[in-house]
């Protein structure tokens, strides 16, 4: 869709962009409960609740982990700034694409992490970054992207519901 050249990197960044949520829930369950309470009780955004409770966001936690794993800077930066893609300086295109994909996942009910009471906004500067690659891209394309995502979801569900064939026995 975006004709992005380094598909492996963007795939990994997409898979890992919310790794900080896993760190938060697995290793800091009390802090995670505090974050959820702030979101539910006070109606603040997940980023605001995380920053107030942890001093950073799940993106910041993921960034630390990505750096510890020596992942490329482009992936680490996309993880860190996926809610604020304009802050990405090393590879703003990748960060903007991950931002848009995250938005669509949340919008289509695929995000299973921290609850959003309102749909998170798309950073307007993300459109500017994305338009550098495809000039006619804008917010009206979101419906098309959502439709394509639903089609992919249907294909995945179909695949998962197929009967599994037993593995052949090895000779010997």
C-alpha angles and dihedrals in degrees: 000000000000094000089231110183103210099056095163092057094047091047091054092045090051092050094047103035092104097037087117088067089058091049089049096049096041102040104024105035093154091053090046089055089051091051091051091048092053091050095047100035100038103026095233123150119264090248092053092047093048093048092047092049103034105020088239140047133252085262089057092049090048091049091055091050093047090051090048089053090049092237116169116280091243091061094042091050093048089052092048099045104030090121093044106035095169088070091063110103106166097056110358092170092061092045092050092049091050088048092054093044090050091050091051092047092053092044092051094047096251097120110096098179133084111354122251115211090195129024108272114246124250109239104247089218088061088068090054091052092047093046089062087072101033114021098197095055116117144137092290088069091066093085091053091048091048091050091050090048091052089051090052090048089053091051091049092049090049091051093048092050095054114112111259117239115222115250114255115258115250117239116248 
